[in-house]
Amino acid sequence: MAPAYEPIADTLRKSIRAGRLKPGERLPSETDLAKEFRKSVPAVRDALGILHDEGLIERRHEAGLFVRRPRTKTLRTNMRHQWEKNRARVPLKERAETGATEHETGLRGEDLVFSASYREVTATEELARAFGIAEGATLLERSYRTRYAAETAPFQLATSYLVHDRIAGNPDLLDETKEPWPGGTHHQLRTVGIEVDRVEERVTARPPTPEEAEELELPSGTSVLVLRKTSYDIHDRAVDVSDVILPGDRTELLFTTPLERW
């Protein structure tokens, strides 16, 4: 015999997915649902807990339970790298019109809230090995967050590392107030004579840390995709190492590989 909460969860789940319960709509109280389904309040509570863990409903402090609004999706493709490199050489006006997030979400720049923070750090053994530099050398660590203005969670948690001595020739590259930089990292590196030749990306998946789950507002049980992106210049030096944490419930990765013809 199925547990008492299963038919409650199944009925509410179908109503949400069919649009009978609309995004943002408040659910009846546990007591009212118990009367409607002729089940106990604990059974209703268990059913609602399942729907919460599935990311279908959310609890708002002192307001009750609501149907969770679908979050804006991100489609990240490997073709983005050529698109970003091409933009590095176009006029400022064109570079300023759109960025990578707009490109991947279809949103406009005015729809987004962006923040950046910079700090100098010393290279760990891992990062020193990636960059081919001495452990303890100075790096510029850059943390980025971008979110849709109508939402509260960022699309991703991005941290980028650059070798300080390679970019210090342009003081603007050390200044977080210059962000968002039209043309992104490709144009920033171009200002100090660095051309990116190739980008290597490694993707793994894991459960989020508690801090990641809280900042990304992840439903219980949702994994994150961990992307390590390493950009190499035309001299085969690693010039940018980025760690990007992508929420599994709103990110799609698409890889397209052009093949040489016979």
Backbone as CSV, one residue per row, in Angstrom:
resi,resn,N_x,N_y,N_z,CA_x,CA_y,CA_z,C_x,C_y,C_z
1,MET,0.842,-1.198,0.000,0.000,0.000,0.000,0.875,1.246,0.000
2,ALA,0.552,2.176,-0.885,1.346,3.387,-1.011,1.191,4.259,0.229
3,PRO,2.270,4.958,0.624,2.178,5.876,1.753,1.102,6.932,1.518
4,ALA,0.527,7.438,2.594,-0.595,8.379,2.485,-0.217,9.670,1.767
5,TYR,1.068,10.030,1.824,1.464,11.308,1.227,1.616,11.235,-0.293
6,GLU,1.796,10.032,-0.855,2.098,9.926,-2.288,0.999,10.480,-3.185
7,PRO,-0.287,10.140,-2.970,-1.316,10.707,-3.856,-1.443,12.218,-3.712
8,ILE,-1.168,12.746,-2.537,-1.207,14.206,-2.359,-0.110,14.854,-3.185
9,ALA,1.111,14.332,-3.043,2.245,14.882,-3.791,2.020,14.750,-5.290
10,ASP,1.490,13.590,-5.712,1.285,13.352,-7.142,0.249,14.305,-7.723
11,THR,-0.835,14.523,-6.989,-1.886,15.431,-7.485,-1.378,16.862,-7.572
12,LEU,-0.687,17.322,-6.534,-0.161,18.687,-6.548,0.910,18.849,-7.617
13,ARG,1.745,17.824,-7.781,2.797,17.873,-8.802,2.193,18.024,-10.189
14,LYS,1.169,17.225,-10.479,0.514,17.310,-11.785,-0.148,18.665,-11.990
15,SER,-0.738,19.226,-10.940,-1.387,20.537,-11.047,-0.375,21.636,-11.343
16,ILE,0.811,21.520,-10.742,1.861,22.512,-10.990,2.373,22.388,-12.416
17,ARG,2.654,21.175,-12.845,3.220,20.978,-14.186,2.219,21.282,-15.290
18,ALA,0.938,21.118,-14.996,-0.094,21.426,-15.991,-0.481,22.899,-15.979
19,GLY,0.024,23.639,-15.006,-0.274,25.075,-14.944,-1.558,25.416,-14.221
20,ARG,-2.192,24.412,-13.619,-3.397,24.721,-12.842,-3.027,25.462,-11.559
21,LEU,-1.886,25.112,-11.001,-1.276,25.914,-9.938,-0.146,26.691,-10.591
22,LYS,-0.261,27.992,-10.629,0.641,28.814,-11.431,1.852,29.278,-10.631
23,PRO,2.971,29.568,-11.327,4.168,30.069,-10.651,3.840,31.296,-9.800
24,GLY,4.306,31.284,-8.578,4.057,32.396,-7.670,2.773,32.274,-6.873
25,GLU,1.935,31.295,-7.222,0.656,31.132,-6.524,0.879,30.494,-5.152
26,ARG,0.163,31.016,-4.157,0.283,30.484,-2.807,-0.546,29.213,-2.662
27,LEU,0.038,28.209,-2.024,-0.689,26.959,-1.786,-1.602,27.105,-0.573
28,PRO,-2.710,26.336,-0.535,-3.548,26.337,0.660,-2.733,25.887,1.877
29,SER,-3.219,26.191,3.044,-2.537,25.788,4.269,-2.536,24.267,4.406
30,GLU,-1.676,23.763,5.267,-1.621,22.323,5.492,-2.967,21.797,5.984
31,THR,-3.619,22.577,6.841,-4.923,22.155,7.370,-5.961,22.064,6.256
32,ASP,-5.971,23.070,5.371,-6.936,23.068,4.270,-6.659,21.928,3.293
33,LEU,-5.385,21.673,3.042,-5.047,20.563,2.151,-5.433,19.221,2.776
34,ALA,-5.263,19.108,4.077,-5.651,17.874,4.754,-7.150,17.626,4.612
35,LYS,-7.928,18.691,4.708,-9.374,18.554,4.529,-9.713,18.193,3.087
36,GLU,-9.026,18.851,2.145,-9.295,18.609,0.724,-8.990,17.161,0.339
37,PHE,-7.877,16.638,0.821,-7.462,15.282,0.436,-7.955,14.213,1.420
38,ARG,-8.574,14.686,2.495,-9.053,13.761,3.527,-7.911,12.896,4.060
39,LYS,-6.821,13.566,4.337,-5.644,12.909,4.907,-5.209,13.688,6.139
40,SER,-4.263,13.137,6.872,-3.766,13.802,8.072,-2.825,14.948,7.717
41,VAL,-2.674,15.888,8.636,-1.738,16.991,8.436,-0.303,16.484,8.271
42,PRO,0.156,15.496,9.055,1.514,14.961,8.817,1.704,14.405,7.410
43,ALA,0.662,13.760,6.858,0.766,13.236,5.489,0.910,14.387,4.491
44,VAL,0.144,15.458,4.685,0.252,16.644,3.831,1.646,17.244,3.951
45,ARG,2.134,17.315,5.186,3.464,17.900,5.408,4.539,17.092,4.688
46,ASP,4.435,15.776,4.724,5.399,14.927,4.011,5.317,15.154,2.504
47,ALA,4.109,15.288,1.983,3.929,15.521,0.545,4.553,16.851,0.131
48,LEU,4.320,17.877,0.923,4.878,19.193,0.614,6.401,19.175,0.713
49,GLY,6.919,18.376,1.647,8.370,18.258,1.753,8.983,17.655,0.501
50,ILE,8.299,16.678,-0.084,8.778,16.069,-1.327,8.791,17.092,-2.453
51,LEU,7.703,17.850,-2.586,7.620,18.849,-3.654,8.656,19.952,-3.452
52,HIS,8.941,20.281,-2.204,9.977,21.276,-1.923,11.343,20.752,-2.346
53,ASP,11.625,19.487,-2.018,12.909,18.895,-2.397,13.049,18.770,-3.906
54,GLU,11.933,18.633,-4.607,11.966,18.550,-6.071,12.090,19.918,-6.719
55,GLY,12.034,20.971,-5.918,12.162,22.318,-6.458,10.891,22.867,-7.070
56,LEU,9.754,22.247,-6.782,8.484,22.703,-7.363,7.807,23.777,-6.521
57,ILE,8.061,23.775,-5.216,7.480,24.796,-4.347,8.577,25.376,-3.472
58,GLU,8.317,26.543,-2.896,9.283,27.185,-2.024,8.567,27.806,-0.837
59,ARG,9.266,27.866,0.275,8.703,28.473,1.475,9.201,29.901,1.602
60,ARG,8.292,30.828,1.777,8.640,32.220,2.014,8.390,32.545,3.480
61,HIS,9.361,33.166,4.074,9.330,33.415,5.515,8.044,34.115,5.929
62,GLU,7.331,33.478,6.838,6.095,34.002,7.423,4.983,34.238,6.391
63,ALA,5.149,33.677,5.187,4.128,33.884,4.156,3.513,32.574,3.672
64,GLY,4.180,31.458,3.912,3.640,30.180,3.493,4.394,29.558,2.338
65,LEU,3.768,28.596,1.688,4.358,27.875,0.569,3.783,28.375,-0.753
66,PHE,4.667,28.513,-1.747,4.278,29.041,-3.051,4.843,28.152,-4.155
67,VAL,4.169,28.144,-5.278,4.700,27.448,-6.455,5.951,28.193,-6.913
68,ARG,7.031,27.469,-7.063,8.309,28.092,-7.418,8.287,28.550,-8.877
69,ARG,8.731,29.752,-9.083,8.811,30.280,-10.456,9.985,29.626,-11.177
70,PRO,9.775,29.173,-12.417,10.904,28.611,-13.170,12.015,29.648,-13.320
71,ARG,13.227,29.223,-13.086,14.340,30.168,-13.165,14.860,30.251,-14.605
72,THR,15.393,31.394,-14.939,15.938,31.613,-16.272,17.042,30.598,-16.549
73,LYS,16.945,29.928,-17.691,17.914,28.905,-18.054,19.117,29.516,-18.767
74,THR,20.235,28.815,-18.672,21.454,29.220,-19.362,21.892,28.102,-20.299
75,LEU,22.148,28.450,-21.543,22.681,27.493,-22.515,24.121,27.887,-22.814
76,ARG,25.052,27.086,-22.358,26.476,27.391,-22.529,27.052,26.445,-23.571
77,THR,27.572,26.993,-24.649,28.141,26.179,-25.714,29.638,26.456,-25.837
78,ASN,30.352,25.516,-26.437,31.785,25.730,-26.641,32.063,26.695,-27.794
79,MET,31.020,27.079,-28.527,31.205,28.058,-29.598,31.336,29.473,-29.047
80,ARG,31.048,29.639,-27.746,31.120,30.958,-27.125,32.533,31.536,-27.175
81,HIS,33.558,30.665,-27.198,34.929,31.158,-27.097,35.347,31.928,-28.346
82,GLN,34.961,31.428,-29.518,35.264,32.176,-30.735,34.465,33.464,-30.781
83,TRP,33.210,33.396,-30.330,32.365,34.594,-30.270,33.013,35.642,-29.381
84,GLU,33.538,35.225,-28.230,34.193,36.169,-27.318,35.479,36.727,-27.927
85,LYS,36.246,35.868,-28.596,37.499,36.350,-29.192,37.224,37.337,-30.319
86,ASN,36.209,37.048,-31.127,35.877,37.968,-32.220,35.525,39.354,-31.695
87,ARG,34.856,39.412,-30.556,34.420,40.692,-30.000,35.582,41.531,-29.481
88,ALA,36.722,40.914,-29.227,37.861,41.637,-28.652,38.388,42.716,-29.579
89,ARG,38.103,42.596,-30.881,38.665,43.553,-31.838,37.630,44.488,-32.451
90,VAL,36.400,44.431,-31.966,35.373,45.319,-32.523,35.349,46.620,-31.728
91,PRO,34.737,47.685,-32.284,34.701,48.967,-31.583,33.994,48.872,-30.223
92,LEU,34.325,49.808,-29.343,33.783,49.820,-27.989,32.262,49.780,-27.975
93,LYS,31.623,50.553,-28.834,30.165,50.614,-28.841,29.564,49.233,-29.061
94,GLU,30.131,48.468,-29.991,29.621,47.130,-30.281,29.937,46.171,-29.141
95,ARG,31.127,46.292,-28.550,31.487,45.431,-27.421,30.573,45.649,-26.228
96,ALA,30.144,46.893,-26.050,29.343,47.239,-24.877,27.882,46.822,-25.011
97,GLU,27.467,46.450,-26.212,26.050,46.143,-26.440,25.601,44.856,-25.789
98,THR,26.489,43.880,-25.698,26.089,42.586,-25.150,27.294,41.864,-24.578
99,GLY,27.039,40.996,-23.598,28.089,40.199,-22.995,27.743,38.733,-23.044
100,ALA,28.572,37.916,-22.413,28.381,36.465,-22.479,27.064,36.031,-21.848
101,THR,26.675,36.660,-20.738,25.433,36.247,-20.079,24.231,36.547,-20.956
102,GLU,24.205,37.727,-21.574,23.111,38.051,-22.490,23.079,37.053,-23.646
103,HIS,24.273,36.702,-24.112,24.396,35.762,-25.234,23.815,34.395,-24.879
104,GLU,24.001,33.964,-23.620,23.610,32.615,-23.220,22.196,32.524,-22.652
105,THR,21.616,33.654,-22.260,20.280,33.624,-21.662,19.217,34.295,-22.520
106,GLY,19.634,35.136,-23.474,18.669,35.876,-24.276,18.143,37.117,-23.578
107,LEU,18.678,37.421,-22.397,18.266,38.624,-21.679,19.010,39.842,-22.204
108,ARG,18.535,41.011,-21.818,19.204,42.263,-22.181,20.081,42.734,-21.030
109,GLY,21.055,43.571,-21.349,21.954,44.062,-20.315,21.226,44.756,-19.180
110,GLU,20.165,45.493,-19.517,19.417,46.216,-18.482,18.609,45.280,-17.590
111,ASP,18.486,43.997,-17.995,17.769,43.010,-17.185,18.665,42.377,-16.124
112,LEU,19.960,42.671,-16.160,20.924,41.949,-15.347,21.492,42.806,-14.223
113,VAL,21.857,42.138,-13.148,22.566,42.762,-12.030,23.925,42.084,-11.934
114,PHE,24.996,42.876,-12.034,26.354,42.340,-12.126,27.205,42.883,-10.981
115,SER,28.091,42.030,-10.470,29.059,42.498,-9.481,30.383,41.789,-9.697
116,ALA,31.457,42.469,-9.344,32.798,41.904,-9.466,33.627,42.348,-8.275
117,SER,34.495,41.469,-7.809,35.426,41.844,-6.747,36.793,41.260,-7.071
118,TYR,37.818,42.086,-6.861,39.188,41.693,-7.148,39.986,41.627,-5.842
119,ARG,40.996,40.772,-5.828,41.979,40.785,-4.747,43.231,40.062,-5.211
120,GLU,44.365,40.436,-4.621,45.619,39.768,-4.920,45.777,38.568,-4.003
121,VAL,46.165,37.420,-4.578,46.394,36.196,-3.815,47.710,35.589,-4.271
122,THR,48.227,34.670,-3.491,49.442,33.961,-3.895,49.055,32.640,-4.557
123,ALA,49.845,32.244,-5.518,49.548,31.034,-6.292,49.726,29.791,-5.436
124,THR,48.688,28.975,-5.359,48.792,27.679,-4.715,49.628,26.755,-5.591
125,GLU,49.969,25.599,-5.063,50.734,24.634,-5.860,49.973,24.269,-7.133
126,GLU,48.665,24.076,-7.009,47.852,23.694,-8.172,47.839,24.792,-9.219
127,LEU,47.586,26.036,-8.799,47.526,27.134,-9.761,48.910,27.446,-10.331
128,ALA,49.950,27.336,-9.511,51.303,27.562,-10.015,51.640,26.563,-11.107
129,ARG,51.245,25.323,-10.890,51.491,24.287,-11.899,50.699,24.581,-13.171
130,ALA,49.448,25.041,-13.024,48.617,25.342,-14.194,49.211,26.478,-15.016
131,PHE,49.707,27.507,-14.331,50.255,28.674,-15.029,51.722,28.500,-15.433
132,GLY,52.393,27.499,-14.875,53.822,27.340,-15.150,54.654,28.404,-14.478
133,ILE,54.274,28.795,-13.259,54.987,29.831,-12.509,55.367,29.278,-11.146
134,ALA,56.128,30.067,-10.381,56.568,29.633,-9.062,55.407,29.673,-8.064
135,GLU,55.351,28.682,-7.208,54.362,28.697,-6.138,54.589,29.927,-5.265
136,GLY,53.513,30.620,-4.913,53.627,31.831,-4.113,53.668,33.104,-4.930
137,ALA,53.768,32.989,-6.263,53.733,34.188,-7.111,52.381,34.876,-6.965
138,THR,52.346,36.162,-7.287,51.124,36.948,-7.102,50.165,36.764,-8.267
139,LEU,48.912,36.454,-7.925,47.836,36.331,-8.901,46.783,37.389,-8.603
140,LEU,46.025,37.755,-9.617,44.830,38.567,-9.421,43.635,37.623,-9.452
141,GLU,42.920,37.560,-8.338,41.713,36.732,-8.261,40.506,37.620,-8.506
142,ARG,39.648,37.211,-9.431,38.472,37.997,-9.788,37.228,37.144,-9.605
143,SER,36.302,37.627,-8.794,35.050,36.894,-8.556,33.905,37.642,-9.209
144,TYR,33.073,36.907,-9.954,31.972,37.515,-10.697,30.646,36.875,-10.312
145,ARG,29.618,37.704,-10.234,28.251,37.228,-10.029,27.340,38.039,-10.948
146,THR,26.473,37.335,-11.678,25.479,37.982,-12.519,24.151,37.290,-12.298
147,ARG,23.094,38.068,-12.109,21.761,37.493,-11.924,20.740,38.294,-12.716
148,TYR,19.632,37.640,-12.981,18.476,38.302,-13.581,17.855,39.182,-12.507
149,ALA,17.531,40.423,-12.868,17.044,41.377,-11.886,15.781,40.905,-11.174
150,ALA,14.987,40.056,-11.837,13.749,39.569,-11.239,13.973,38.362,-10.331
151,GLU,15.232,37.899,-10.227,15.568,36.751,-9.395,16.613,37.162,-8.364
152,THR,16.869,36.297,-7.412,17.824,36.631,-6.359,19.096,35.796,-6.392
153,ALA,19.110,34.715,-7.158,20.287,33.845,-7.220,21.081,34.113,-8.496
154,PRO,22.407,34.104,-8.425,23.215,34.294,-9.637,23.142,33.083,-10.554
155,PHE,23.484,33.304,-11.815,23.489,32.207,-12.787,24.606,31.208,-12.483
156,GLN,25.683,31.693,-11.904,26.841,30.855,-11.638,27.741,31.561,-10.631
157,LEU,28.697,30.825,-10.106,29.721,31.385,-9.233,31.033,31.279,-9.986
158,ALA,31.584,32.394,-10.413,32.769,32.387,-11.275,33.948,33.052,-10.579
159,THR,35.084,32.366,-10.623,36.329,32.908,-10.082,37.417,32.728,-11.132
160,SER,38.082,33.832,-11.471,39.099,33.820,-12.513,40.438,34.262,-11.922
161,TYR,41.519,33.638,-12.419,42.861,33.989,-11.947,43.727,34.423,-13.131
162,LEU,44.431,35.531,-12.949,45.396,36.027,-13.924,46.731,36.224,-13.219
163,VAL,47.838,36.053,-13.944,49.163,36.300,-13.374,49.374,37.813,-13.294
164,HIS,49.588,38.315,-12.099,49.637,39.759,-11.859,50.662,40.450,-12.753
165,ASP,51.876,39.914,-12.827,52.950,40.589,-13.572,52.656,40.674,-15.062
166,ARG,51.825,39.773,-15.590,51.544,39.769,-17.021,50.529,40.837,-17.414
167,ILE,49.764,41.330,-16.465,48.713,42.299,-16.793,48.941,43.663,-16.154
168,ALA,49.965,43.785,-15.306,50.187,45.031,-14.558,50.519,46.208,-15.461
169,GLY,50.903,45.932,-16.724,51.197,47.025,-17.640,49.998,47.902,-17.932
170,ASN,48.801,47.395,-17.709,47.576,48.188,-17.859,46.901,48.254,-16.491
171,PRO,47.078,49.345,-15.739,46.512,49.442,-14.381,44.999,49.242,-14.343
172,ASP,44.314,49.532,-15.440,42.854,49.353,-15.462,42.464,47.896,-15.233
173,LEU,43.359,46.966,-15.605,43.045,45.549,-15.449,43.097,45.111,-13.987
174,LEU,43.623,45.962,-13.115,43.701,45.652,-11.690,42.582,46.326,-10.904
175,ASP,41.698,47.008,-11.615,40.684,47.857,-10.986,39.292,47.266,-11.192
176,GLU,38.680,46.763,-10.122,37.361,46.130,-10.235,36.269,47.116,-10.615
177,THR,36.503,48.418,-10.393,35.474,49.406,-10.747,35.334,49.568,-12.257
178,LYS,36.282,49.017,-13.033,36.190,49.078,-14.497,35.255,48.001,-15.052
179,GLU,34.783,47.106,-14.172,33.854,46.070,-14.589,32.418,46.609,-14.609
180,PRO,31.539,46.036,-15.455,31.830,44.993,-16.455,32.620,45.553,-17.628
181,TRP,33.631,44.843,-18.027,34.546,45.284,-19.073,33.987,44.902,-20.440
182,PRO,33.712,45.874,-21.293,33.193,45.546,-22.638,34.183,44.674,-23.410
183,GLY,33.728,43.509,-23.804,34.604,42.588,-24.523,35.205,41.525,-23.638
184,GLY,35.030,41.659,-22.317,35.449,40.614,-21.397,36.947,40.369,-21.366
185,THR,37.313,39.182,-20.907,38.721,38.855,-20.674,39.540,38.876,-21.954
186,HIS,38.961,38.465,-23.070,39.718,38.484,-24.329,40.200,39.896,-24.646
187,HIS,39.334,40.874,-24.488,39.762,42.250,-24.775,40.719,42.755,-23.709
188,GLN,40.483,42.400,-22.447,41.395,42.805,-21.383,42.813,42.318,-21.684
189,LEU,42.946,41.047,-22.045,44.267,40.500,-22.353,44.864,41.139,-23.605
190,ARG,44.015,41.482,-24.550,44.498,42.113,-25.782,45.169,43.443,-25.483
191,THR,44.706,44.162,-24.449,45.298,45.466,-24.119,46.731,45.342,-23.624
192,VAL,47.152,44.143,-23.220,48.546,43.939,-22.807,49.256,42.974,-23.752
193,GLY,48.729,42.885,-24.978,49.408,42.136,-26.032,49.267,40.633,-25.968
194,ILE,48.242,40.138,-25.292,48.045,38.692,-25.171,46.872,38.262,-26.042
195,GLU,47.121,37.297,-26.930,46.065,36.718,-27.761,45.809,35.288,-27.317
196,VAL,44.551,34.971,-27.027,44.193,33.615,-26.621,44.137,32.724,-27.859
197,ASP,44.798,31.577,-27.769,44.860,30.649,-28.894,43.873,29.503,-28.761
198,ARG,43.685,29.011,-27.532,42.760,27.893,-27.320,42.259,27.904,-25.882
199,VAL,41.146,27.251,-25.677,40.523,27.175,-24.357,40.259,25.708,-24.036
200,GLU,40.723,25.281,-22.880,40.500,23.906,-22.432,39.505,23.929,-21.280
201,GLU,38.484,23.068,-21.355,37.466,23.029,-20.311,37.301,21.606,-19.806
202,ARG,37.302,21.462,-18.497,37.056,20.173,-17.852,35.812,20.328,-16.980
203,VAL,34.859,19.432,-17.148,33.597,19.517,-16.423,33.408,18.267,-15.571
204,THR,33.129,18.479,-14.298,32.770,17.383,-13.402,31.485,17.784,-12.681
205,ALA,30.896,16.835,-11.968,29.677,17.108,-11.204,29.869,16.608,-9.780
206,ARG,29.236,17.315,-8.835,29.316,16.926,-7.432,28.180,17.597,-6.673
207,PRO,27.913,17.139,-5.442,26.962,17.863,-4.603,27.527,19.240,-4.263
208,PRO,26.694,20.235,-4.089,27.197,21.567,-3.732,27.633,21.612,-2.274
209,THR,28.527,22.526,-1.950,28.807,22.801,-0.548,27.603,23.538,0.029
210,PRO,27.452,23.582,1.334,26.336,24.338,1.912,26.318,25.801,1.475
211,GLU,27.513,26.393,1.355,27.588,27.801,0.938,27.139,27.974,-0.512
212,GLU,27.530,27.045,-1.382,27.116,27.112,-2.786,25.617,26.912,-2.914
213,ALA,25.077,25.936,-2.184,23.637,25.663,-2.240,22.836,26.876,-1.797
214,GLU,23.325,27.571,-0.770,22.610,28.746,-0.272,22.666,29.897,-1.269
215,GLU,23.853,30.178,-1.813,23.988,31.314,-2.726,23.261,31.064,-4.048
216,LEU,23.308,29.830,-4.537,22.661,29.501,-5.806,21.188,29.136,-5.632
217,GLU,20.733,29.067,-4.374,19.340,28.739,-4.050,18.918,27.433,-4.706
218,LEU,19.696,26.393,-4.439,19.465,25.102,-5.070,18.455,24.282,-4.290
219,PRO,17.511,23.644,-4.991,16.631,22.677,-4.324,17.457,21.535,-3.758
220,SER,16.960,20.923,-2.699,17.659,19.798,-2.085,17.903,18.698,-3.120
221,GLY,19.116,18.147,-3.112,19.439,17.061,-4.027,19.952,17.500,-5.380
222,THR,20.017,18.805,-5.637,20.506,19.308,-6.923,22.026,19.371,-6.925
223,SER,22.639,18.816,-7.947,24.092,18.846,-8.077,24.552,20.128,-8.763
224,VAL,25.836,20.385,-8.662,26.430,21.476,-9.423,27.413,20.901,-10.437
225,LEU,27.581,21.610,-11.538,28.610,21.301,-12.521,29.812,22.181,-12.199
226,VAL,30.984,21.576,-12.146,32.205,22.300,-11.821,33.042,22.387,-13.085
227,LEU,33.223,23.595,-13.572,33.947,23.828,-14.824,35.297,24.481,-14.531
228,ARG,36.376,23.837,-14.902,37.714,24.446,-14.848,38.089,24.830,-16.282
229,LYS,38.182,26.135,-16.504,38.494,26.647,-17.845,39.901,27.228,-17.839
230,THR,40.735,26.746,-18.739,42.099,27.249,-18.853,42.299,27.797,-20.257
231,SER,42.681,29.069,-20.338,42.922,29.719,-21.626,44.424,29.806,-21.872
232,TYR,44.837,29.401,-23.067,46.252,29.422,-23.447,46.478,30.456,-24.542
233,ASP,47.613,31.145,-24.487,47.905,32.145,-25.514,48.639,31.494,-26.683
234,ILE,49.015,32.302,-27.662,49.639,31.783,-28.880,51.055,31.272,-28.625
235,HIS,51.580,31.523,-27.411,52.894,31.000,-27.024,52.757,29.772,-26.122
236,ASP,51.541,29.237,-26.047,51.241,28.039,-25.277,51.379,28.247,-23.769
237,ARG,51.212,29.478,-23.312,51.184,29.748,-21.872,49.745,29.789,-21.381
238,ALA,49.496,29.252,-20.215,48.187,29.430,-19.585,48.112,30.881,-19.106
239,VAL,47.101,31.608,-19.568,47.008,33.034,-19.230,45.787,33.360,-18.379
240,ASP,44.847,32.450,-18.304,43.665,32.656,-17.456,43.172,31.289,-17.007
241,VAL,42.995,31.133,-15.705,42.413,29.916,-15.153,41.153,30.322,-14.406
242,SER,40.026,29.731,-14.787,38.739,30.091,-14.187,38.054,28.860,-13.623
243,ASP,37.478,29.024,-12.452,36.645,27.989,-11.841,35.212,28.504,-11.811
244,VAL,34.309,27.760,-12.439,32.915,28.180,-12.561,32.021,27.096,-11.971
245,ILE,31.183,27.482,-11.016,30.233,26.568,-10.404,28.866,26.841,-11.016
246,LEU,28.309,25.855,-11.714,27.068,26.008,-12.458,25.959,25.196,-11.796
247,PRO,24.805,25.813,-11.514,23.700,25.066,-10.906,23.112,24.060,-11.884
248,GLY,22.978,22.812,-11.431,22.517,21.759,-12.315,21.076,21.889,-12.750
249,ASP,20.268,22.679,-12.026,18.842,22.775,-12.356,18.536,23.855,-13.379
250,ARG,19.541,24.630,-13.807,19.235,25.699,-14.750,20.314,25.875,-15.824
251,THR,21.230,24.911,-15.926,22.335,25.036,-16.876,22.322,23.874,-17.851
252,GLU,22.419,24.195,-19.132,22.580,23.183,-20.171,23.904,23.426,-20.872
253,LEU,24.707,22.383,-21.007,25.973,22.467,-21.729,25.797,21.827,-23.102
254,LEU,26.200,22.537,-24.140,26.075,22.046,-25.512,27.436,22.122,-26.180
255,PHE,27.929,20.983,-26.655,29.231,20.930,-27.310,29.038,20.575,-28.777
256,THR,29.485,21.460,-29.633,29.416,21.240,-31.080,30.843,21.152,-31.601
257,THR,31.163,20.076,-32.317,32.528,19.875,-32.801,32.539,19.869,-34.323
258,PRO,33.043,20.938,-34.954,33.184,20.916,-36.414,34.213,19.853,-36.814
259,LEU,33.916,19.079,-37.853,34.805,18.027,-38.326,35.321,18.368,-39.716
260,GLU,36.614,18.071,-39.922,37.175,18.293,-41.247,36.521,17.351,-42.253
261,ARG,36.298,17.856,-43.474,35.720,16.994,-44.522,36.802,16.218,-45.238
262,TRP,36.439,15.031,-45.683,37.391,14.229,-46.449,37.631,14.858,-47.805
